[in-house]
Amino acid sequence: MARIPQQLIDEIREKANIVDVVGQYVQLKKAGKNYSGLCPFHNEKTPSFSVAEDKQFYHCFGCGRGGNVFGFLQEIEGISFPEAVAKVADLENIPLAQEYREASTEAVVNTQQRQLIALHEKAQEVYHHMLVNTAVGEQALAYLHERGLSDELISEFGIGFAPNQRQFLELVFQNEGFDRQLYPESGLFVVRDDASVADRFYQRIMFPIRNPQGKTIGFSGRFFATAAFPGEDQPKYLNSPETELFNKRMILFNFDKARNPIRKENTVFLFEGFMDVIAAWQAGVKNGIASMGTSLTQQQISAVERLADTMVICYDGDNAGIEATQRAIGLVTENSPMKVAIIRIPDGLDPDEYVQKFGSEAFAQLAQHGRETIFSFQLDYYRRKFNLANENDQLAYVETVLKELTKVDSLIQQDHYLTQLANEFHLQRETLQQQLRSLKQAEKTTRVATRQTPTTADYAYDAPPPMEFEGDSYAGLSQANAPQTPRRPLTQGERAEQQLLFRLFGEPRLLYRLQEAELVFLHEDYQEIYRLFTEFYESRGAFEVAAFLDFLENQEIKNKVINIATLTMPEESTEQEIRALLRVLYKTRLADEINEKVIRQQEAGRVGNTQRELELAVEIINLRKQLKQTDIF
């Protein structure tokens, strides 16, 4: 397997135009020398997403995401860096040898992972063959046909059958020459006390689980009972265990197939089970996914929200499904900007049962027109928790749903539901409106109090307070494009650090001037960017921000570089400007040293160490003399 050479990566990036690539995912409009549009990574109404054609990178001033053309595709597609390089080559019709295309899909996994994937791909192939082409799988195939699955659908999802033989897969792998040492790591076998192995899956209809790239990495097996093997002690579903490949908190069933439909419709359907996803697919709802037999996780939400701004939760209609829906609502609304809608399946059915009973067209109509709001769902959800024949429970119910109504932004929806509550419980609508305002104000007060409580994170960018230096007329950078990460205004020293780096990016030969001045930055992050810039520039003899981003590994450093590169400054620097910025850093460093020595002097006085107190006083006086000098640079 050949790794894509750096020279070829640079060539592909330089030939590609990031505006053309991003424009396939975002509607861009010319805004000055850049292009702007609505950010595809978070929900917004006013464009804050900018693409710089001259510098070949993008940046969102709202959510802080940014990068070059490869980084954009990695972020929006959820793919690896080599895959992004190959995709840019395809989009721009740039030739890329097959050996590098193979590297693009495999470079991110180690040798053992590739071998484990090969085991799973072979297992999927064999299981599918057993289902559709052998007498052993005839009964299971007939069962799937009875459930409404066509041969085309079975092939589309690679469904198979694991026969009731505990050494079946082992024999297949032996014939293929796979390394036996991989068996325990694969999750496809169980290890006995005598160190022998047996197939984990047997007498089961097998649903392959694929990673986002479409490679099989695990299975979910549904037990298939027969007269010869009723299997009363067998679990209905058996999933692959956690392995190097398979992490159920990260994986979503059908995500590989659903990614493009999700992006196209900007909507994702979340189901509980694999059969629900498959039934929906057959009904034309191809943007459906399911979590792996567990509650939705933050990792899964993060993967989905890159592609869609709306999640439609379509869980089972029974009590367990209703409770699971409530939990999913809370998790999504607390951790994602995605809008949420609910589909409730009538009569306690699950989506698969609904399709079987009423047909695919009925489900397609339900999916399109049967969506309800979160609050509409919760009106009925909380209704189940109270005895509404009891007056106290009625009041408690109204209080509960009013608290939920504070989360609804739409004034029209608020008005609708307040009227509905007033009519049902014979209450004055104005009273409910007043109570809603009171609850909103209480929540706002709580939020403000929480924000004003200092935490360690509030001091993540702590630095000495800005100092006024005589003779320093340089005003500092524009705050219009300031980075979004700091929670308070930048200090004068931080502004100077950012501007010096901005100048360095645009005028790389300035590096020798700064090295001559023995520049040391005040903050570790900026010093690290300076170090990495020096390493990059001295090794290549040229500098571009887009190429530098590929060179960087730490995402926080990448974000800071993008923030710096998007500052608004005059096109060219002047000697006066550079001297002023260096003076700010020099004096800020001296001020920091003085403050530190003052604290140590006070401590020496407190403990009665007169000698040390006098020594520090002399040092402070000398430093203050240096601070008054204005001709150091």
N, C-alpha and C positions, 0 to 999 in steps of 0.2 A: 504494500500500500504506500503510495507516494504522498508526501505532505505538500500542500500548495506552496510554492516558493514565494518569498516576500516580494520579489520583483514582479511576479505575476499578480499578486494581490494589489500592489501599488498601481500596476497598469490598469487593472479592471476598475479600481476606484477612480483613477484619473480620467478614464474614458467615459465613465458613467456620469450622468447629470442627476444629482440628488433631487432636483425639482421634478424631473420626469418620473423618477421612481416613486417619490412621496405622492406625487399627483395622481397616482393610480389608487391611492387609499384615502387621500384628503383632497377636498375641493380647495385649491389654492387660488389666491388673487394677488396681483402685483400690489405691493405696498412699499413705495420708495424703491430702493435697490433690492429689497428682499421680497419674499412671498409670504402671505399669511393665510391662516384658515383655522377652523375649529380643531382643537387638539383631539386626536384619536385615542388618547390614553386616559382622558378623564372627561367628565360631563361638563360642558360649558356652553354658554349662550353668546358670549362675546369672544371673538378670536384672540387667543394669546399664543398661538402656535406659529412660529416663524421659521422659514427656511432661507438660509443665506446661500445664494447661488455662487457668489464669488468665493466664499470660504468652504462651500460644500459640507455644511452641517445644519442640523435643525435644533431648535430649542423652544421649549414651552415655558413662558414666563409665569404660567399658572401653577403647573405641577412640578416644574423643575427638570423634566426629562429632556435629554438631548443626546446628540451623537452624530456620527457620519452616516453614510448611506447603508453600510453594513449593520451598524447599530440599530438603525430604524427598522430594518427587516427582522433582525433578531428580536426586537421588542414587540413588534406588531404581529409577527408570525409565530413567535415562540420557538425559533429555530436556533441552531448552533452557529458559531462564526463561520466555519467552513461552508455550511449550507447556505448562509447568507451570501458569501462570496460567489458560490455557484449560481445562486438565483439572480444576483446582479448581472453576472455574465450572460445568463439567458435573456433577461429583460432587455439588455443592451446589445444582444446579438454578438457578443464577444466570444470567440472560440475558446473552449476549455477542454483539454484532453480528458479522455475517459478515466485515466488513472487518478486525476485530480477530482473528478466527480465522485469516484468511490471514496476518496479521502474526505470529501465534503460530508458524507453521511456517516463515516466511521471514525473520523479523527477524534471525535469527542469521547469515544469509549475505548477502554483499554482492551488488551488482547483477551482477557478472561470474559469481559462483558460481551465481546463479539462472539466468543464461543458459546456463551450461555444463550445469546439471541439465536444462534444457529440451532441449538438444541430445541428451543421453543418453536422456531419456524418449521423444523422437521416434524416435531410432535403435532403441530397444527395441520400440516399437510397429510400426515398419516391418519389422524383422527377424522379429518374431513373425508378422506378416501374410504375409511371404514364405514362411515355413515351412508354415503351415497352410492357406493359401488360393491358392497358385500352383503351377504345374507345375514351376517352378525348384526348389521345396522338396520335391517329392514323394518323391525318393529319401531325403533326410535324414529326413523324417517317417516313412517306412517303417522306416528304421533304428531310430529311437527307439521305434517300436511294437514292433519285434523285441526291443529291450532291455527291454521290459515297461512302458514309459511310456504311460499312457493319455492321451487328448486332454485330460481334466480336469487331469491332473498337469502336462502341458505348458503349459496355460493358467495353472495356479496359479503356476508358477515363471516364466512369461513367456518360455519358451525360444523362440529364433528361429533364423533361418538367414541368413547373409551370403553373397550370390551371388558368383560368380567374375567380378566386375566392379570394377575399381579406382576408378571414378568414380561408383559407384552412390549412396553416401551423400551425396557432394557435390551431385549433382543433386537429391536429395530436399531437402537443406537450402536450396538455391537457390530451389526452388519455395515453401518455407516462409518465405523472407525472413530467414533467420538471418544474423547478422553474420559475414562471412567471416574477419574478424580473429580470431575465437574458435577457428577450426579448429585451429591449431597447439597451442593451450592445452588443447584438449579431450582429447587422447590418442586420438581416433578416426581421426586421419590421420597420415601420415608426410609430411614436407616434403622435396621433391626439391631438387637443386642449383639448379634454375632458379626456385625459390620456388613452384612449383606443388605441389599436394597430391594424395595418393592415399589411398584407403581403407586403413586399417591391417588391417582384418579382411576376408577374402574366402575363399569356399569353406569356411566354418566354421559349425558348430552353435554358436549363441551363448547363453551363460548370463549373464543380467544380474546385476550385483553392486549391491546396494542398501545405502544407509546405514540407521541404526537407525530413521529416520522412513519408510522404504519407498521413497525416491527412488533412481532408477537413477543411479549415479555411475561405473560402469565395466563392463567385460565380461571374460569368459573365453571364448575361442573354441576349440572342439575341431575340428581339421582333419577334414574329411569327404572321404576319398579316393574317387574314381570311376575308371572305365576311361578316361574322357576327361581326367581330371586326377588322376593318382596322387599327385603332390606329394611325391615321395620326399625332397626336401630341406626339407620343411616340418616345423616342430616340432609335436608332437601337440597341445599346448595353448599358446595365446598369450594373455597377460593384458594388460589396459590398463597403460600405463606410469604412473609416479608423476605425479600432477597436483595441482592445487589442491584437487580433490575427493577424489582416490583415493590413499590411503596404505595400502599393504598391511600395514603393521605395526599399523594401527588397525582395519582392516575384517575382519569375520567374515561369511562367506557364510551367508545365511538367518537372521541375527540378528534382522532385523526381524520375521519370521514366528515365530521360536522364542521370543521374549522372554516372552510370556504363558505358553506351556506350560512353559518353564524355571521361571518363578516359581511356577506352580501345583504342579509336581512337586518343586520345590526341587533339581532335578537337571538337568545339561546333558550331552549326549553330544557328544564331540569326534571328528570324522571327518577323514580326510585329503583326500577329494575331494568335488566337488559332486555327482557321481552317487551317492556313498555317502549323502550327506544326503538326496537325493531318494528313493532306494530305501528308506531308513529311514522317511521321511515316509509313503511309500506303505504301509509295514508298520505304521503307527500310531505310530511313534516320531517325534513332531513337535518334540521339544526338542533337535534336532541342529543343529550348526554345523560349519563347516570354516574353517581358516585359509587364507590366499591363497597356496597353493603354497610356503609357507615354514614354518619351525619356529614354534611358538607363541611369542608375544611377551608381555612383561609388560603392555603396554597392553591386549592382548586379554584377558588373565587378569583385569585390573582391571575391565573392562566386564562380564565374566561373573560374578565373585564377588559383585557387588551383588545378583544375582538368585538364586543357588543356593549351597548349602553342599556339594554333591557334584558332582564331575566324573567322568564315565565315559569313559575313553579307549578308542576303538574304531578303531584303525588297521588297516592291511592286515596280513595274517598272514604276509607274506614277510619276508626278512631286513631289508630296508630299513624295513619297517613296525615290526618289533621294535625296531630301533635308535631309530627316531623315538619310539616309546612310552617308551623309557628316558629319552630327553632331555626329553620332555614331563613325565614324572613328576618329574624333578629340578627343572624350572622351576616347576611348580605348587607342589610341597611347600616350595620355598625362598621363594616369593613370595606365598603365599596360605594362608589358614586352611582352604580347601576340603578336604574329604575326597576321596580319589582311589580309584577302582576301575578295573579293567581288564577288557576283553572281548577275548579272542583268537579270531580267526576261524580255524576249522580248515582244514587242507589248504593253507595259504598263500594262501587266497582273500582278496579284499577284500569289504567289506560288500555292495556292489552285486552282485558275482559270487555271493555266498552267497544273496542274495535270488533271483537268477535260477535258481540250481541247486536250492534247497530250498524256495523260496516265502516269502512275506511272513510267514505265521504262524510258520514256523520261526525267522525272524530276530527276530520280536517276543518269542518265548520265550527266545531266546539273550540278547536285550537285558535281559530282566527277570530271568532266573535264571542266566545264564552269567557273572556278574561274579565276579572274584577280587580278592584283596587285592594291594597293591603287593608285599608280601614273597613271596607265592606266585608272582607273575610273575618276580620277581628270582631266585628259586631256580632257575628254568629259564633265565633270561637269562644268569646267570653260569655255569651248567652248560655253556653253549656255548663259554665262554672257556677251559675247562680240559679236560685229558685225564684223565678220572676213572678210567682204567685204571692211571694212574701214582699211586703213593702220595704223592709230594711234591705233586702237583697236587690230590689229594684234600684234604690238609691245608690247602693254600692256599685251596681253594674253601670249606672249612668256616670258615676265618678270615674270608674275605671276606663270606660271608653272615651270620656272627655280627655283623659290624660293621653290616650293614644291619638286623639284628634289634634293635639298640639303638634304632632309630628307631620301633619298634613299641610303642605305649603299652599295648595290651591285654595283661594278664597271661595271659589264656586263650589268646590267639594265640601268645604267647611259649612257653607250656607245650606247645602243640600242635606247634610247629615244632622245638623242642628235642628232643622225643620222636622226631619224624620223622627228624631228622639223626642222632640217636643210633642208631636202628635201622638206617638205611641204611649208615652208615659204621662200625658196630660200636664205638661209643664210649660211655663212661660218661656218662649224662645229667647226673650231678652235676658232672662235669668241664666239660661244656659250659656248665652254669649258672654255674659259678665263672668261666669265661673271659668269659661275657657280663657278669657283674658287674664284672670287671676293665676291660673295654672301656668300660662305662658310666661308671665312675669316672674313667677317663682322659679321656673326652670331657667330663665335668663339670668336671674340673680345667682343661682347655683353655679351656672357656667362661668360667670364673671369671677365669682369667688374662687373657683377652681383654677382659672387662668392666672389669678393674682397670687396664688400660692407658689413660692419659688420652689423649683426642683433643680437637680443637678443639670438637667438638660438646658435650663435657662442660661447656664453659664458655659455652655459648650464652646462659645466663641469669645470668652471673656478676655479683656485686654485692658490696659490702663485707660483711664478716662482721657478724652481728647484734651490736648494742651494747646494753648495759644502761644506761638513762637514769634518773637519780633523778627521782622524781616522776611518771614515766609508768607509770600503773597499768593501762593498756589492754592486754589480754592477746593480742589478735590474733584472726584468723579461725579458724573450725573447719577442721581438715584433712580432715574426712570427705569433703567434696566438692571438695577441691583439684584444680586442673587436672592432667591426666595428662602434659603435655608435659615439664615440668622433670625433670631426672634427679637432682636432689637437693632437700632441703627448701627452701622459700622463705625468704628473709631477712626480717627484720622490716620493712625498707623496702618490699619487694615486697608483703608482706601488707597494709601500710597503703595502698599504691597500689590494690590490688584492692578493698579495702573502701571507699575513697573513691569509686571508680567505681561500685561496687554501690549505694552511697547515692545517687549522682548519677542512676543509672538509675531508682531508685524515687522520688526526690524531685528532679525536674529543676530546681526553682527554687533548689536549693542551688548551682547554677552561679554565681549572682551573688555568693554568699558566698565561693566559691572564687576567683572573678575578683578580688574585693576583696582577698583574701589574696595575690594574685599567685602562684597555685599553679603550680609547675613540677614535673613528675614526674621521677623518677630515671631511668627507662628509656624508650627511644624508643618502644617499642610502646604503652606506657600513655599517653605524651604524645600519640601519634597518635590513640588512641581518644578521649582528652579533646578534642583538636582537632576530630575528626569529630563527636563528640557535640555540641559547641558549634555547629558549622555546621548540623547537623540540627535541633537544638532551636530555634535562633534563626530558622531558615527556616520552621518549621512551628508553633512555639508549643506543641507537645506532644511527648511521647516515649513510645514503646512499643518494647520490645526487638524484637518480631517485625517491626515496620516498619523499625527501624534496620538489621536484617540485610539487607533488600532494598537499603538505601542503601549498604551497604558493598560493596566490590569485592574486597578482598584476603581470601583464604580463611583465612589465619593470623590476621588481625585478627578475622574472624568467630568463629573458634574461641575466641579469648581472651575476646571479648565474652560468648559463651555460658558459658564457664567461670566468668566473673565473675558472671553473672546467676544461676547455680545455687548460689552460696555460701549457707551457712546462717547467718543473722544475725537479730537481733530485728527486728520489723516496722518500727519507727520509730527514727530516730536521735535523739541528744540533743546538745545543744551541747557537753557535756563530751566526748562521743565524737569529734565532729568536731575539736575543739581538740586532743585527744590524737593523732589521726591526722595532723593537720597538723604537730604538734610532732615526730612520728617522722620525717616526710619532711624537715623543716627540719634536724633534728639529723643525720640520715643524710647529707644533702648536705654539711653542715659537716664531718662525719667524713671523707667522701670527699676534701674539699678539704684537710683537715689531712694525711691520708695522702699525698696527691699532693705537698704542699709538703715533707713530711718526706723523701720520696724525692729531691726536687730539692735539698734542703739537704744530704743525704748525698753527692749527686753533686758539689755545689759544694765540699764539704770534701775529697772525693777528688781533685779536680783543683787544689786549692789556691786557690780563689776565695773568700778570707776575707770580702770585702765582701758578696758575694751570700749567703754562708752566714749572716752576721749579719742581713741584711735579711729572709731567710726565717724566721729564728728569731723576729724581732719579729712577723711576720705570723702565725706559728703560735701565738704567745702570745695575740695578739688574738682569733684564731679560737677558741682553747680557752676564753677568757673568755665569748665568745658561746655556746659550747656548754653552759656551766654555767647560763645563764639559763633560767628555766622559765616566764616570763610573757610570752613573745613573742606567743603567740596567746591 
